[in-house]
Amino acid sequence: MSVVYFGGDYTYWLSRYVVWLQLACIGWCMTKVILRSSSAVVGKLETFLFAVCACLFSTNTFPPMAWHTTDGIFFVACGMFLLVQTQKPAQKCAGYFLIALAYLCKQNFLVIAPAVLFLFHDWKKFRYWFAVMLPGLLYTAFLFFTGGLPSAVTQILTQTEFIDVGIKTYYTNRALYFGIASGFIAIALLTRQRKQSKQNAVLPGLLCIVLFCLPLFVYTVHLVYNIQTKFPTFFLFGTCVGCLIASKALGVQKAIDVRVVFVIVLLAWASSISKGMNYPCLVAGPLSVILMVYIAITCRALTANQHTRVPINRVVLILLLGLLLPCYSYARQQYVWFDSPAKYLQHPLRGVLPGAAGIKTNERAYAVLNDLQRAIEKTGGHYSIMPYFCGYWAKALPKNPIDIDMVATVELQIKTEQRLIGTLESRRGEVSVILPKVRVEYLHACFTWMDAETFERISRYNITVPHIFYTWNKVDETKYFMIYK
């Protein structure tokens, strides 16, 4: 929030900078957590490279935008970092408090803190439960005294698609099962390698390395084809799940503490319960580090058995980074979220989008945002923009006169929309509503015009925008917008 208040014209630029810092911190903290909870012996260079890979895997082609899911993962990573460092009660309380802050960012993370309490055998101590409950108690008290509690309850109860996005998405994905099988077999081979003689341990060890490397290289190559495809992410997630199951079943729990692996897998699942990003790509970094640490453990056993000085782990890591860096660089420049490739982003947003100085966009998006300023001038005062342009309100003056900035079904249910329509009707004649003539989600490629048929299709899943279009009066228009009152 401080970025919004003090960022001025550079609010979006600073916000992106903070997100990059968060993702880097997630990569570093989770790398340290996994290494401290494992039997791997790696140097400072490998630790740094693991953290770099974790950051690249988690950022993939995801937009560097302030998002509640990223905030939640950040708090869990910082909290876990504190928990594994010491057994001092004060530091552990701070760790649990940070982990609990995650459920204020996104209610899906509510399962994380209790799970950590039970896994790390701290559930019998009241002070740790109090640390977990404290963020919720403080936030509830704040909402109560500011009169926001009813709206918060409405918002929480709005989303009812848990089965579809949290369970069905997983059990219907074949990549998940391939990953589970791969991870289970890899751990089984690791177990066999430890029990074999020096000569017989080579083949299981090499196969084990290949199986651990496979999800990492598949994920890396998929960056070139845009990581928004779900296969590589679920393959990576499934491999870690397979490792977790096999480690518990076959007794290989000391390689990496299964409690830490379980927390990371649970965090990845909770982060993916979303309509907009329904797969665990933001936790791909910590998931990848789990596999890289298993590779390090396997390589160490292999080199110890063969008395070789060849640092196999470093060779694998260099090969991975050698492929990852160019693929990542290409993907970040080619697949800009809902925008054209980077080479076409030549139009600065200063002056057409409040708080977006330092950010550039494509020619079509710039033309639409510039035309939006003309539409706003024609409203003469209080106005709202539907259903897109929620980012406009971060630094806009005057503020949005209605309760919600993003009038979309991903945020609203029928009851909430009916309440919104009631608010609009109560201010009819006072507030102007700006509707677009183009589909903004296609501006990265072309202009797609909205007509009556388009609004009719929208009415199947969004009642607010068609209500304005059909029952309010169009009083003015610009090239890309219509003004209703």
C-alpha atoms as one frame of an Amber mdcrd trajectory, in Angstrom:
protein
   0.000   0.000   0.000   2.900   2.394   0.657   3.830   2.161  -3.038   0.307
   3.286  -3.993   0.365   6.177  -1.532   3.894   7.444  -2.178   4.701   6.114
  -5.671   3.300   9.116  -7.501   3.634   8.945 -11.272   5.935   5.905 -10.927
   3.541   3.789  -8.857   3.376   0.925 -11.363   7.126   0.945 -12.000   7.885
   0.820  -8.267   5.210  -1.822  -7.767   6.891  -4.038 -10.348  10.249  -3.487
  -8.656   8.804  -4.622  -5.315   7.345  -7.747  -6.948  10.741  -8.646  -8.435
  12.280  -8.260  -4.976   9.563 -10.498  -3.510  10.149 -13.225  -6.092  13.911
 -13.054  -5.572  13.382 -13.306  -1.817  11.059 -16.307  -2.289  13.732 -18.051
  -4.360  16.498 -17.380  -1.843  14.509 -18.180   1.314  13.035 -21.404  -0.041
  16.449 -22.519  -1.320  17.932 -22.020   2.153  14.976 -23.801   3.775  15.303
 -26.849   1.507  19.084 -27.067   1.828  18.984 -26.739   5.605  16.394 -29.527
   5.732  18.375 -31.907   3.507  21.499 -34.058   3.602  22.922 -32.305   0.544
  26.368 -30.764   0.840  26.655 -27.848  -1.577  28.876 -24.812  -1.665  27.968
 -21.139  -1.710  28.155 -20.994  -5.502  25.679 -23.861  -5.937  23.385 -22.310
  -3.328  23.390 -19.025  -5.222  22.750 -20.764  -8.548  19.896 -22.786  -7.022
  18.312 -19.521  -5.852  18.785 -17.950  -9.304  17.096 -20.939 -10.956  14.281
 -20.774  -8.408  13.665 -17.103  -9.199  13.666 -17.731 -12.968  11.364 -20.738
 -12.689   8.857 -18.844 -10.526   8.835 -15.673 -12.605   8.612 -17.567 -15.963
   6.416 -15.280 -18.122   4.174 -14.185 -15.269   3.629 -10.404 -15.250   5.562
  -8.527 -12.511   2.382  -7.127 -10.982   1.321  -6.692  -7.375  -0.831  -9.747
  -6.676  -2.211 -11.222  -3.483  -0.968 -14.729  -4.371   2.625 -13.513  -4.693
   2.306 -11.703  -1.358   1.052 -14.867   0.339   3.877 -17.019  -1.050   6.368
 -14.344   0.045   5.122 -14.408   3.640   5.192 -18.211   3.780   8.747 -18.290
   2.393   9.977 -15.735   4.949   8.164 -17.519   7.784   9.592 -20.924   6.853
  13.062 -19.371   6.654  12.746 -18.217  10.266  11.326 -21.532  11.457  14.157
 -23.717  10.194  16.914 -21.426  11.477  16.444 -21.889  15.213  14.361 -23.370
  18.005  14.057 -20.064  19.892  10.364 -19.475  20.760  10.398 -15.771  19.877
  11.827 -16.382  16.410   9.461 -19.285  15.822   6.500 -17.096  16.844   7.647
 -14.517  14.303   7.866 -17.252  11.681   4.349 -18.511  12.385   3.035 -14.947
  12.363   4.528 -14.358   8.907   3.129 -17.642   7.591  -0.288 -16.691   8.974
  -0.186 -13.335   7.179  -0.554 -15.338   3.970  -4.210 -16.156   4.650  -4.981
 -12.438   4.805  -3.642 -12.168   1.254  -5.595 -15.143  -0.056  -7.939 -17.355
   1.919  -6.611 -20.474   0.138  -3.482 -20.160   2.282  -5.505 -20.742   5.449
  -4.406 -24.398   5.426  -0.674 -23.622   5.455  -0.103 -22.375   9.024  -2.047
 -25.191  10.820  -0.291 -27.751   8.594   3.128 -26.377   9.579   2.124 -26.382
  13.263   1.250 -30.075  13.151   4.150 -31.136  10.915   6.754 -29.434  13.106
   5.121 -30.691  16.351   4.308 -27.206  17.679   0.545 -27.654  17.823   0.542
 -28.305  21.586   1.923 -24.859  22.423  -0.623 -22.062  22.727   1.835 -19.271
  21.917   2.279 -20.617  18.391  -1.474 -20.950  17.857  -1.846 -17.379  19.081
   0.817 -16.229  16.577  -1.153 -17.973  13.825  -4.498 -16.471  14.875  -3.204
 -12.959  15.582  -3.262 -11.633  11.966  -6.867 -12.787  11.545  -7.929 -11.286
  14.875  -6.314  -7.935  14.078  -7.804  -7.808  10.595 -11.280  -8.783  11.825
 -11.113  -6.059  14.495 -10.056  -3.520  11.873 -12.946  -4.473   9.590 -15.404
  -4.358  12.474 -14.438  -0.863  13.628 -14.296   0.521  10.075 -17.649  -1.009
   9.072 -16.151  -3.245   6.398 -16.943  -6.635   7.944 -20.210  -7.301   6.023
 -18.547  -6.518   2.694 -15.591  -8.759   3.576 -17.921 -11.659   4.382 -19.748
 -11.122   1.083 -16.458 -11.152  -0.812 -15.231 -14.338   0.876 -18.500 -16.160
   0.177 -18.550 -14.995  -3.456 -16.199 -17.683  -4.777 -17.786 -21.144  -4.810
 -15.779 -22.972  -7.511 -13.345 -24.756  -5.188 -14.083 -28.242  -6.565 -13.501
 -27.147 -10.164 -10.342 -25.074  -9.676  -8.846 -26.822  -6.642  -9.520 -30.506
  -7.290 -10.893 -31.227 -10.756  -8.083 -29.296 -12.437  -5.595 -31.669 -10.837
  -7.157 -35.086 -11.172  -8.046 -34.457 -14.843  -4.483 -33.439 -15.785  -2.402
 -36.257 -17.274   0.880 -34.419 -16.745   0.352 -34.709 -13.001   0.273 -38.513
 -13.190   3.356 -38.636 -15.444   5.146 -36.493 -12.887   4.072 -38.622  -9.913
   5.295 -41.769 -11.654   8.591 -40.093 -12.605   9.207 -38.828  -9.067   8.333
 -42.147  -7.442  10.620 -44.110  -9.766  13.457 -41.621  -9.245  13.301 -41.997
  -5.452  13.082 -45.780  -5.806  16.250 -45.694  -7.921  17.929 -43.423  -5.366
  17.121 -45.991  -2.668  18.490 -48.788  -4.822  21.641 -46.816  -5.596  22.417
 -46.541  -1.905  22.071 -50.295  -1.422  24.122 -51.361  -4.474  27.837 -51.987
  -4.733  30.054 -49.321  -6.304  29.907 -50.875  -9.768  26.167 -51.593  -9.736
  25.226 -48.170  -8.388  26.204 -46.296 -11.561  23.202 -47.133 -13.744  20.512
 -46.473 -11.060  22.291 -43.225 -10.213  22.386 -42.002 -13.803  18.725 -42.958
 -14.393  17.822 -41.176 -11.189  19.560 -37.993 -12.390  17.781 -38.197 -15.748
  14.355 -38.529 -14.091  15.024 -35.595 -11.758  16.337 -33.481 -14.649  13.479
 -34.269 -17.031  10.826 -31.942 -15.487  13.383 -29.132 -15.187  14.424 -29.305
 -18.833  10.829 -29.775 -20.052   9.787 -26.687 -18.096  12.756 -24.728 -19.442
  12.141 -25.610 -23.096   8.435 -24.832 -22.714   9.337 -21.235 -21.866  10.057
 -20.736 -25.552   6.473 -21.783 -26.301   5.008 -19.760 -23.408   4.793 -21.381
 -19.985   1.086 -20.522 -19.678   0.504 -24.017 -21.058  -0.171 -26.182 -18.036
   1.730 -29.354 -18.948   5.276 -28.472 -17.743   4.037 -26.912 -14.496   1.891
 -29.891 -13.555   4.672 -32.270 -14.610   7.066 -30.471 -12.248   4.479 -30.415
  -9.458   3.627 -34.093  -9.966   7.301 -35.106  -9.830   7.657 -33.457  -6.417
   4.465 -35.180  -5.244   5.882 -38.511  -6.450   9.117 -37.819  -4.575   7.124
 -37.024  -1.441   5.063 -40.219  -1.651   8.075 -42.418  -2.392  10.228 -40.815
   0.325   7.580 -41.602   2.917   6.824 -45.080   1.570  10.438 -46.187   1.000
  11.998 -44.522   4.019  14.199 -41.972   2.219  13.063 -39.164   4.498  16.525
 -37.886   5.415  17.497 -36.886   1.865  15.134 -33.922   2.171  12.869 -33.491
   5.188   9.486 -34.674   3.896   7.770 -32.081   6.079   9.395 -29.274   4.079
   8.548 -30.963   0.778   4.937 -31.375   1.930   4.655 -27.681   2.892   6.005
 -26.567  -0.501   3.665 -28.931  -2.376   0.741 -27.706  -0.253   1.741 -24.089
  -0.909   1.911 -24.765  -4.656  -1.557 -26.314  -4.622  -3.077 -23.486  -2.542
  -1.551 -20.846  -4.832  -3.164 -22.465  -7.881  -6.750 -22.292  -6.599  -7.640
 -19.437  -8.880  -9.682 -18.800 -11.997  -7.029 -16.591 -13.508  -3.907 -18.721
 -12.825  -5.150 -22.240 -12.240  -1.770 -23.974 -12.030   1.142 -23.655  -9.565
   3.643 -21.755 -11.718   4.438 -19.156  -9.024   5.852 -21.911  -6.783   7.724
 -23.580  -9.648  10.968 -22.176  -8.224  10.839 -23.960  -4.843   9.573 -27.112
  -6.589  12.561 -27.001  -8.945  14.987 -26.582  -6.041  13.632 -29.785  -4.467
  14.600 -31.689  -7.618  17.965 -29.922  -7.907  18.815 -30.888  -4.324  17.869
 -34.503  -5.063  20.197 -34.314  -8.078  22.990 -33.002  -5.823  22.448 -35.845
  -3.348  22.467 -38.440  -6.141  25.560 -36.960  -7.779  27.444 -36.876  -4.478
  26.692 -40.549  -3.867  27.690 -41.395  -7.430  31.012 -39.562  -7.331  31.808
 -40.957  -3.862  31.231 -44.517  -5.071  33.365 -44.082  -8.198  36.062 -41.937
  -6.536  35.867 -39.496  -9.441  36.737 -35.815  -9.242  34.263 -34.828 -11.937
  31.681 -32.516 -10.235  28.618 -34.066 -11.884  26.233 -31.827  -9.953  27.942
 -28.679 -11.257  27.931 -30.037 -14.795  24.171 -30.653 -14.606  23.603 -27.222
 -13.065  25.689 -25.469 -15.737  23.813 -27.321 -18.497  20.477 -26.326 -16.959
  21.454 -22.667 -16.610  22.987 -22.669 -20.079  19.589 -23.661 -21.478  17.443
 -21.748 -18.992  18.970 -18.283 -19.414  18.456 -17.902 -23.196  15.013 -19.542
 -23.048  13.977 -17.286 -20.181  15.328 -14.151 -21.868  13.471 -14.966 -25.077
  10.217 -15.771 -23.260  10.240 -12.594 -21.138  10.624 -10.445 -24.241   8.290
 -12.393 -26.507   5.377 -13.200 -24.172   4.380  -9.990 -22.416   1.175 -10.531
 -20.469  -1.763  -9.328 -22.595   0.574  -7.124 -24.598   2.704  -7.284 -27.730
   6.323  -8.536 -27.743   8.757  -6.145 -26.076  10.128  -4.730 -29.334   6.663
  -3.320 -30.140   6.227  -1.555 -26.774   7.242   1.930 -27.854   4.478   4.162
 -26.456   4.939   5.577 -22.918   1.919   5.512 -20.622   2.722   8.726 -18.760
  -0.265  11.010 -19.136  -2.743   8.360 -20.324  -2.689   5.974 -17.323  -2.312
   7.490 -13.827   0.812   6.252 -12.039   2.268   4.452 -15.087   5.265   6.663
 -15.869   8.215   4.567 -17.014   5.968   1.857 -18.519   5.399   1.437 -22.276
   2.733  -0.362 -24.284   1.817  -1.135 -27.887   0.308   1.312 -30.373  -3.284
   0.008 -30.145  -3.411  -0.030 -26.345  -1.944   3.460 -26.226  -4.581   4.749
 -28.670  -7.389   3.280 -26.560  -6.015   4.668 -23.279  -5.484   8.064 -24.877
  -9.072   8.020 -26.137 -10.234   7.060 -22.630  -8.972  10.449 -21.426 -11.268
  12.151 -23.967 -14.201  10.047 -22.787 -13.509  10.981 -19.173 -13.430  14.684
 -20.062 -16.865  14.320 -21.657 -18.415  12.837 -18.492 -17.925  16.121 -16.683
 -17.346  14.614 -13.246 -18.235  11.333 -11.553 -17.704   8.313 -13.765 -17.016
   4.592 -13.678 -15.355   2.412 -16.323 -16.661  -1.090 -17.070 -15.833  -3.907
 -17.316 -12.073  -3.432 -17.841  -9.453  -0.865 -16.795  -9.443  -1.793 -13.091
  -5.785  -0.704 -12.971  -6.831   2.831 -13.884  -8.135   3.434 -10.368  -4.895
   2.816  -8.455  -3.877   6.484  -8.796  -6.913   8.076 -10.460  -8.695  11.142
  -9.097 -11.550  11.307  -8.375 -11.885   7.781  -7.004 -14.223   5.189  -8.445
 -17.755   6.003  -7.189 -18.770   2.302  -7.039 -17.558  -0.446  -4.703 -15.556
  -2.530  -7.158 -12.986  -1.680  -9.818 -13.093  -4.943 -11.783 -16.617  -5.728
 -12.943 -15.938  -9.271 -14.159 -17.353 -12.694 -13.354 -13.985 -13.823 -12.026
 -14.620 -11.435  -9.121 -18.420 -11.320  -8.898 -21.361 -13.648  -8.399 -25.043
 -12.918  -9.122 -25.839 -11.556  -5.638 -22.824  -9.256  -5.733 -23.726  -8.008
  -9.210 -27.317  -7.344  -8.107 -25.971  -5.288  -5.234 -23.717  -3.401  -7.662
 -26.617  -2.706 -10.017 -28.608  -1.377  -7.054 -25.768   1.014  -6.219 -25.600
   2.222  -9.822 -29.375   2.730 -10.025 -29.367   4.744  -6.802 -26.845   7.125
  -8.407 -28.372   7.150 -11.862 -28.152  10.619 -13.405 -25.250  11.479 -11.126
 -22.683   8.918 -12.297 -21.689   8.289 -15.900 -20.603   4.819 -16.992 -17.987
   4.408 -19.717 -18.242   1.225 -21.793 -15.633   0.179 -24.380 -16.270  -0.391
 -28.052 -13.286  -2.768 -28.299 -12.173  -5.929 -26.481  -9.102  -4.774 -24.568
  -7.811  -8.323 -24.057  -7.082  -8.530 -27.796  -5.303  -5.200 -28.176  -1.918
  -6.898 -28.143  -2.793  -8.336 -31.569  -5.663  -6.401 -33.170  -8.798  -4.315
 -32.663 -11.847  -6.496 -31.956 -14.979  -4.389 -31.914 -17.881  -4.963 -29.518
 -21.403  -4.867 -30.907 -24.899  -5.693 -29.642 -24.253  -9.390 -30.246 -21.117
  -9.203 -28.092 -23.038  -7.612 -25.226 -25.681 -10.305 -25.603 -23.007 -12.983
 -25.149 -21.608 -11.110 -22.156 -25.049 -11.189 -20.518 -24.706 -14.954 -20.080
 -21.999 -14.510 -17.452 -22.114 -10.807 -16.529 -25.362  -8.920 -15.896 -24.023
  -5.489 -14.893 -22.503  -4.405 -18.224 -25.503  -5.515 -20.360 -27.796  -3.785
 -17.833 -26.019  -0.491 -18.527 -25.926  -1.120 -22.275 -29.657  -1.918 -22.611
 -31.360   0.199 -19.899 -29.263   3.367 -19.596 -29.105   6.154 -22.165 -26.053
   6.662 -24.349 -25.323  10.370 -24.057 -21.998  10.631 -25.875 -19.167   8.616
 -27.388 -15.586   8.722 -28.609 -13.732   6.572 -31.100 -13.280   3.643 -28.701
 -15.794   4.339 -25.895 -19.495   4.941 -25.207 -20.794   7.096 -22.347 -24.026
   6.119 -20.584 -26.059   7.960 -18.012
